[in-house]
Amino acid sequence: MDAAKIRVLVVDDIPEVRENLRKLLYFERDIEVVGTATQGEEAIALTKQHRPDIVLMDINMPGMDGLTASEAIGREVPSAQIVMMSVQGETDYLRRSMLAGAKGFLIKPFGSDELVATIRSVHNLRPKVAPQAAPPPGAPMSASFAAAPLAPAQRRDRGAVIAVYSPKGGVGCSTLAANLAMALRSQRDDKVVLVDADLQFGDVGVLLNLTASHTMAELAAKKGQMDGELLDVLLMPHISGVKALLAPAQPEEADLLTTDHLREIIGVLQGMFGYVVVDMAAALGERELALFDLADAVLLVTAPDVPSIKNARLFYDVVDALQYPEGKIRMVLNKADRQNPIGPAEIAAGIKHPVVATVPLDRRAADAAQNQGIPCFMGNRSGLIPQAALRLAELLARELGPEEAAGAEPARAAAAGAAAAGAAAARAKTAVREPAPRNGNGMLARLLGR
């Protein structure tokens, strides 16, 4: 039936190109060309008239070019998805097309198979919202556009934000964040996104063996304009089912992203995913504090060595000054080793905060995973690191499940109260039962004020 067909509008200033595209699509039973346009102004008018699903838009045309026309169509007919066409395949053209609202990009000349596959792919990834009727004549366009960003269900169900942080580099934050994201995805069957918020030297792309064809830097010019459609273009899919938002490719691009950018990015992702796992930089500035404020839980990752413990203690001093609620910060001991005299009990007793989870040391598996770009969780799930990630994921899912993330204030208040009581009790218990440092670790004792 015609109603099931993908409706396509072709926009190109060259008559032969328009006719060739029409011929290429003529025999596709699920695609219908509803019109053609020769330049940008005509494309906007025909898009309003025909309400196509897909607009095949040439990027370079006399008069109004494809980029300007695409931006206008995105504002006035947001249901129409843009596929940009260009003879130029440089990254800058792709970036400019994405910023103009394009969901696909074709480099001329292209064949029938590539054309049809792109149209179907972009159409299948369109937001699943009810079609909007054309606004009545004279009505302001903002009236029809105001309800576009999020459906009611998305506004009700906000994803839980889990920040993975350490004030000291090299303790394994990125590895833990990647494996935790995959554990949440596999265990809860929820949509999970991993955000690389180490904006200068992020490693998520390397750990997941992802080519950085899109990064967060492309959002620099979109402050105040971000929505799920835009971010979906930038998210890199991983075979595990997790999606990743990668850090900028160049360190200097980090300066393009402000705390306002991060707040907007996280807010949009919360409407798209059940869990937003944020891998943070080993720094403590405005961006990090903004992410702490947004997080439902902050995993403070430390390692069983004196410098890591010292920095963890200093971080808790900052947290106390900021008056974050009890239980929001959860300390995780990474690289835990029974041969190491510094264990979770010693750390908890000295810092006066409990260790909620431990990840055993498995240096061979961790090194292989980093060098191959295959996280431990994608290999032997019975290994030490995957099993620890699964236990941590289950703990977090119980506390930050749908009823918590959906904004149910009574449940949130009760959970916060229970967390506060549990944390206070744990600290009281460790204060009474402080074990002596094993093997007479004098430096640790001096550090912890014994």
FENDAFEN-V227822 format. One record per pair of residues at least 4 apart in sequence whose ideal C-beta (glycine too) atoms are under 8 Angstrom apart, sorted by the first residue. I is the first residue (numbers start at 1). J is the second residue. D is the distance in whole Angstrom. If there is no record, write none. Layout:
i/j/d
I/J/D
I/J/D
This chain:
i/j/d
1/5/8
2/32/7
4/30/7
5/29/8
5/30/6
5/31/6
5/32/4
6/30/6
6/31/5
6/32/7
6/53/5
6/54/6
6/119/6
6/120/7
6/123/5
7/32/6
7/34/5
7/50/7
7/51/7
7/52/4
7/53/5
7/54/7
8/25/6
8/31/6
8/32/7
8/33/5
8/34/7
8/52/6
8/53/7
8/54/5
8/55/8
8/56/6
8/119/7
9/33/8
9/34/6
9/35/5
9/36/7
9/37/7
9/43/7
9/46/6
9/47/6
9/50/6
9/52/4
9/54/7
9/55/5
9/56/7
9/80/8
10/18/5
10/21/5
10/22/6
10/33/6
10/35/7
10/36/5
10/37/7
10/56/5
11/36/7
11/37/4
11/38/8
11/39/8
11/40/8
11/42/8
11/43/4
11/55/6
11/56/6
11/57/5
11/58/6
11/61/8
11/66/7
11/69/7
12/17/4
12/18/5
12/21/7
12/36/8
12/38/7
12/56/8
12/58/4
12/61/7
12/85/7
13/38/5
13/39/6
13/58/7
13/61/4
13/62/6
14/18/7
14/58/8
15/19/6
16/20/6
17/21/6
17/58/7
17/108/8
18/22/6
18/36/5
18/38/8
19/23/6
20/24/6
21/25/6
21/33/8
21/56/6
21/115/7
22/26/6
22/33/5
22/36/7
24/112/5
24/115/6
24/116/8
25/31/5
25/32/8
25/33/6
25/115/7
25/116/7
25/119/8
26/33/8
28/116/6
30/120/8
31/116/7
31/119/6
34/50/5
34/52/5
35/46/5
35/49/8
35/50/5
35/52/8
37/42/4
37/43/4
37/45/8
37/46/5
38/42/6
38/61/8
39/43/7
39/61/5
39/62/6
39/63/5
39/64/6
40/44/7
40/61/6
40/63/6
40/64/3
40/65/6
40/66/7
40/68/6
40/69/3
40/72/8
41/45/7
41/63/7
41/64/5
41/69/8
42/46/6
43/47/6
43/55/7
43/57/7
43/69/5
43/73/7
44/48/7
44/69/6
44/72/5
44/73/6
44/76/7
45/49/6
46/50/6
47/51/7
47/52/6
47/55/6
47/73/5
47/76/8
47/77/5
47/80/5
48/76/6
48/77/6
48/134/7
51/77/7
51/79/7
51/80/7
51/131/8
51/134/7
52/80/6
53/79/8
53/80/7
53/81/7
53/123/6
53/126/7
54/80/7
54/81/5
54/82/8
54/83/6
54/119/5
54/122/6
54/123/6
55/70/8
55/73/6
55/80/5
55/81/7
55/82/5
55/83/7
56/83/5
56/85/6
56/106/8
56/119/8
57/66/4
57/69/6
57/70/6
57/82/5
57/83/7
57/84/5
57/85/7
57/102/7
58/66/5
58/84/8
58/85/5
58/86/7
59/65/7
59/66/4
59/67/6
59/84/5
59/85/7
59/86/4
59/88/7
59/93/7
59/97/7
60/65/6
60/66/7
60/86/7
60/87/8
61/65/6
61/66/6
64/68/5
64/69/5
65/69/7
66/70/6
66/84/6
66/85/8
66/100/8
67/71/7
67/96/6
67/97/7
67/100/4
68/72/7
68/100/8
69/73/6
70/74/6
70/82/5
70/84/7
70/97/8
70/100/4
70/101/5
70/102/6
71/75/7
71/100/5
71/101/6
72/76/6
73/77/5
73/80/6
73/82/7
73/101/7
74/78/6
74/82/7
74/100/7
74/101/4
75/141/7
75/145/7
76/141/6
76/145/8
78/132/8
78/145/6
78/148/5
78/229/8
79/126/8
79/129/8
79/131/6
79/132/6
81/103/5
81/104/8
81/122/5
81/123/7
81/126/6
82/97/8
82/100/7
82/101/6
82/102/4
82/103/6
82/104/8
83/102/7
83/103/7
83/104/4
83/105/7
83/106/6
83/118/6
83/119/7
83/122/6
84/97/4
84/100/8
84/102/4
84/104/7
84/105/5
84/106/7
85/105/8
85/106/5
85/108/6
85/110/8
86/93/5
86/97/8
86/105/7
86/106/8
86/107/6
86/108/7
87/107/7
87/108/5
88/93/5
88/107/8
89/93/7
89/94/8
89/107/4
90/94/7
91/95/6
92/96/6
93/97/6
93/105/8
94/98/6
94/105/5
95/99/6
95/218/6
96/100/6
97/102/4
97/105/5
98/102/6
98/105/8
98/214/7
98/218/6
98/230/8
98/233/6
98/234/8
99/218/7
99/221/6
99/222/7
101/229/8
101/230/8
103/122/5
103/125/7
103/126/8
103/229/7
103/233/6
104/118/5
104/119/8
104/121/7
104/122/4
106/110/5
106/114/7
106/115/7
106/118/6
110/114/5
110/115/6
111/115/7
112/116/6
113/117/6
114/118/6
115/119/7
116/120/6
117/121/6
118/122/6
119/123/6
120/124/6
121/125/6
122/126/7
125/232/7
127/151/8
127/228/7
127/229/6
129/148/8
129/151/6
132/144/6
132/148/8
135/139/4
135/141/7
135/143/6
135/144/4
139/143/5
139/144/7
141/145/6
142/146/6
144/148/8
148/227/8
149/227/5
149/228/7
150/154/4
150/155/5
150/227/8
150/228/7
150/271/5
151/155/7
152/156/6
153/157/6
154/228/8
154/271/4
154/272/7
155/271/7
156/406/6
156/407/7
157/402/7
157/405/7
157/406/5
158/270/5
158/271/7
158/405/5
158/406/7
158/407/6
159/191/8
159/269/7
159/270/4
159/271/7
159/272/7
159/273/5
159/274/5
159/275/6
159/276/5
159/405/6
160/274/7
160/275/5
160/276/7
160/296/5
160/297/7
160/396/8
160/400/4
160/401/8
160/404/7
160/405/4
161/266/6
161/270/7
161/276/5
161/278/7
161/294/5
161/295/5
161/296/5
161/297/8
162/180/7
162/275/6
162/276/7
162/277/5
162/278/7
162/295/7
162/296/7
162/297/5
162/299/7
162/396/6
162/400/7
163/278/5
163/280/6
163/291/5
163/292/6
163/294/8
163/295/4
163/297/7
163/298/5
163/299/7
164/173/5
164/174/8
164/176/6
164/177/4
164/180/7
164/277/7
164/278/7
164/279/5
164/280/6
164/299/5
164/301/6
165/173/7
165/280/4
165/288/7
165/292/8
165/298/6
165/299/7
165/300/6
165/301/7
166/171/5
166/173/5
166/282/6
166/300/7
166/301/4
166/302/7
166/308/7
166/311/7
166/312/8
167/282/6
167/284/6
167/311/4
167/312/7
167/314/7
167/315/5
168/282/6
168/302/8
168/303/8
168/307/6
168/308/5
168/311/4
168/312/8
169/282/4
170/303/8
171/301/5
171/302/6
171/303/4
171/308/6
171/334/6
171/335/7
172/176/5
172/301/7
172/303/7
172/334/4
172/335/6
172/359/7
172/366/7
173/177/6
173/279/6
173/280/7
173/282/7
173/301/5
174/178/6
174/196/8
174/198/7
174/202/8
174/203/5
174/204/6
174/207/6
174/279/5
175/179/6
175/207/7
175/366/6
175/369/7
175/370/7
175/375/7
175/376/8
175/385/8
176/180/6
176/299/7
176/301/6
176/332/7
176/334/6
176/359/6
176/389/7
177/181/6
177/194/6
177/204/7
177/277/6
177/278/8
177/279/4
178/182/7
178/194/6
178/204/7
178/207/5
178/208/6
178/279/8
178/375/5
178/377/8
179/183/6
179/375/5
179/376/6
179/377/5
179/385/6
179/386/7
179/389/4
180/184/6
180/277/6
180/299/8
180/389/5
180/392/6
180/393/6
180/396/8
181/185/6
181/192/5
181/193/8
181/194/4
181/240/8
181/242/5
181/275/7
181/277/4
182/186/6
182/192/8
182/240/5
182/241/8
182/242/6
182/375/6
182/377/4
182/378/7
182/389/7
183/187/6
183/377/6
183/386/7
183/389/4
183/390/5
183/392/7
183/393/4
184/188/6
184/190/6
184/192/5
184/274/8
184/275/5
184/277/7
184/393/5
184/396/7
184/397/7
185/189/8
185/190/7
185/191/8
185/192/4
185/240/6
185/241/5
185/242/5
186/240/8
186/241/8
186/377/8
186/390/8
187/390/6
187/393/5
187/394/6
187/397/7
188/274/7
188/275/8
188/393/7
188/397/5
190/273/8
190/274/3
190/275/6
191/243/8
191/272/7
191/273/5
191/274/5
191/275/8
192/241/7
192/242/5
192/243/8
192/273/6
192/274/7
192/275/5
192/276/8
192/277/7
193/235/7
193/242/7
193/243/5
193/244/7
193/245/6
193/269/5
193/272/7
193/273/5
193/275/8
193/276/6
193/277/7
194/204/6
194/208/8
194/242/6
194/243/7
194/244/5
194/245/7
194/277/5
194/279/7
195/244/8
195/245/5
195/265/7
195/266/7
195/269/7
195/276/6
195/277/7
195/278/5
195/279/7
196/202/4
196/203/8
196/204/4
196/205/7
196/216/7
196/244/7
196/245/7
196/246/5
196/247/4
196/279/5
197/202/7
197/247/7
197/262/7
197/278/5
197/279/6
197/280/5
197/281/7
197/287/7
197/291/6
198/202/4
198/203/7
198/204/8
198/247/6
198/279/6
198/280/7
198/281/4
198/282/8
199/216/7
199/247/5
199/248/6
199/253/8
199/254/4
199/257/6
199/281/7
199/287/7
200/247/8
200/248/8
200/251/4
200/254/5
200/281/7
201/247/8
201/251/7
201/281/7
202/246/7
202/247/3
202/248/8
202/279/7
202/281/8
203/207/6
204/208/6
204/210/8
204/244/6
204/246/6
204/247/7
204/279/6
205/210/5
205/211/8
205/212/5
205/236/7
205/244/7
205/246/5
205/247/8
206/370/8
206/373/6
207/369/7
207/370/6
207/373/7
207/375/6
208/236/8
208/238/5
208/242/8
208/244/6
208/373/6
208/375/7
209/372/8
209/373/3
209/374/7
210/236/5
210/238/7
210/244/6
210/246/7
211/236/8
212/236/8
212/246/5
212/249/5
213/236/7
214/218/6
214/233/7
214/234/4
214/235/8
214/236/7
214/246/7
215/234/7
215/246/5
215/247/6
215/248/5
215/249/5
215/253/8
216/234/7
216/245/6
216/246/7
216/247/6
216/248/6
216/257/6
216/265/7
217/248/4
217/249/7
217/250/8
217/253/4
217/256/6
217/257/7
218/222/8
218/234/6
219/223/8
219/226/6
219/230/8
219/231/8
219/234/7
219/257/7
219/261/6
219/265/6
220/253/8
220/256/4
220/257/6
220/261/7
222/226/5
222/230/6
223/258/7
223/260/6
223/261/6
223/264/7
224/264/7
225/230/8
226/230/6
226/231/6
226/264/5
226/265/7
226/268/5
227/231/7
227/268/6
228/232/6
228/268/6
228/271/6
228/272/5
229/233/7
230/234/7
231/235/6
231/245/7
231/265/7
231/268/6
231/269/7
231/272/7
232/272/7
234/245/6
235/243/4
235/244/7
235/245/6
236/243/7
236/244/5
236/245/8
236/246/6
237/243/6
238/242/5
238/243/7
238/244/6
239/378/7
240/375/8
240/377/7
240/378/6
243/273/8
245/265/7
245/269/7
247/254/8
248/253/3
248/254/6
248/256/7
248/257/7
249/253/7
253/257/8
257/261/4
257/262/7
257/287/8
258/262/7
258/287/8
259/263/6
259/286/5
259/287/5
259/290/4
260/264/6
261/265/6
262/266/6
262/287/6
262/290/6
262/291/6
262/294/8
263/267/6
263/290/6
263/294/7
264/268/6
265/269/6
266/270/6
266/276/6
266/278/7
266/291/7
266/294/5
267/271/7
267/294/8
268/272/7
269/273/6
269/276/5
270/276/6
270/405/8
274/402/7
274/405/7
275/400/8
278/291/6
278/295/7
280/288/6
280/291/6
281/287/8
281/288/7
283/287/8
283/288/6
284/288/5
284/289/7
284/315/7
284/318/7
285/289/7
286/290/6
287/291/7
288/292/7
289/293/7
289/322/8
290/294/7
291/295/6
292/298/6
292/322/8
292/324/7
295/328/7
296/328/8
296/400/5
296/404/7
296/405/7
297/328/6
297/330/6
297/396/6
297/399/7
297/400/6
298/324/8
298/328/6
298/329/5
298/330/7
299/330/6
299/331/8
299/332/5
299/392/8
300/312/6
300/315/6
300/316/8
300/329/5
300/330/7
300/331/5
300/332/7
301/332/5
301/334/5
302/308/5
302/309/6
302/311/8
302/312/4
302/331/6
302/332/7
302/333/6
302/334/7
302/347/7
303/308/4
303/333/7
303/334/6
303/335/5
304/308/8
304/309/8
304/333/7
304/335/6
304/336/6
304/337/7
304/340/5
304/342/4
304/343/7
304/347/7
305/309/7
305/342/7
306/310/6
306/342/8
306/443/6
306/444/6
306/447/6
307/311/6
308/312/6
309/313/6
309/342/7
309/347/6
309/350/7
309/351/7
309/444/7
309/447/7
309/448/8
310/314/7
310/447/6
311/315/6
312/316/7
312/331/7
312/347/8
312/351/6
313/317/7
313/350/8
313/351/5
313/447/8
313/448/8
314/318/7
315/319/6
316/320/6
316/329/7
316/351/6
316/352/8
316/353/6
317/321/7
318/322/6
319/324/5
319/329/6
324/328/5
324/329/6
325/416/6
325/419/8
325/420/7
326/416/8
326/419/6
326/420/4
326/423/5
326/424/7
327/416/7
327/418/8
327/419/3
327/420/6
327/422/7
327/423/5
328/419/8
329/353/8
330/356/4
330/357/7
331/347/8
331/348/8
331/351/7
331/353/6
331/354/7
331/355/5
331/356/6
332/355/7
332/356/7
332/357/5
332/358/7
332/359/7
332/392/7
333/344/5
333/347/6
333/355/5
333/357/7
333/358/5
333/359/7
334/358/8
334/359/5
335/359/7
335/360/8
335/361/4
336/340/8
336/343/7
336/344/7
336/358/4
336/359/6
336/360/5
336/361/6
337/360/7
337/361/4
338/343/8
341/346/8
341/437/7
341/438/4
341/439/4
341/441/5
341/444/8
342/346/5
342/347/7
342/437/8
342/438/8
342/441/7
342/444/6
343/347/7
343/438/7
344/348/6
344/355/4
344/358/6
345/349/6
345/430/8
345/435/5
346/350/6
346/435/6
346/437/6
346/438/7
346/441/8
346/444/7
347/351/6
347/355/6
348/352/8
348/353/7
348/354/5
348/355/5
348/426/8
348/430/5
349/430/5
349/431/8
349/433/8
349/434/4
349/435/6
349/448/8
350/434/8
350/444/7
350/447/7
350/448/3
350/449/8
350/450/7
351/448/7
352/427/5
352/430/7
352/431/7
353/423/7
353/426/8
353/427/7
354/423/7
354/426/4
354/427/7
354/430/7
356/395/7
357/388/7
357/391/7
357/392/5
357/395/7
358/388/7
359/384/8
359/385/6
359/388/4
359/389/7
359/392/8
360/384/4
360/385/7
360/388/6
361/384/8
362/366/6
362/376/7
362/383/6
362/384/4
362/385/5
363/367/6
364/368/6
365/369/6
365/376/5
365/379/8
365/380/8
365/383/6
365/384/7
365/385/6
366/370/6
366/376/7
366/385/7
367/371/6
368/372/6
368/374/8
369/373/8
369/374/6
369/375/5
369/376/5
369/379/7
374/378/5
374/379/6
375/379/8
376/380/8
376/383/6
376/385/4
376/386/5
376/389/8
377/381/7
377/385/8
377/386/5
377/389/6
379/383/7
379/386/8
380/386/7
381/386/4
381/387/7
381/390/8
382/386/7
382/387/7
383/387/7
384/388/6
385/389/6
386/390/6
387/391/7
388/392/6
389/393/6
390/394/6
391/395/7
392/396/6
393/397/6
394/398/6
395/399/7
396/400/5
397/401/6
399/404/7
399/415/6
399/419/8
400/404/5
400/405/6
401/405/7
402/406/6
403/408/5
403/411/5
404/408/7
404/411/6
404/412/6
404/415/6
407/412/7
408/412/6
409/413/6
410/414/6
411/415/6
412/416/6
413/417/6
414/418/6
415/419/6
416/420/6
417/421/6
418/422/6
419/423/6
420/424/6
421/425/6
422/426/6
423/427/6
424/428/6
425/429/6
426/430/6
427/431/6
428/432/7
429/433/6
430/434/7
437/441/4
437/442/8
437/444/5
437/445/5
437/450/8
441/445/6
442/446/6
443/447/6
444/448/6
445/450/4
446/450/7
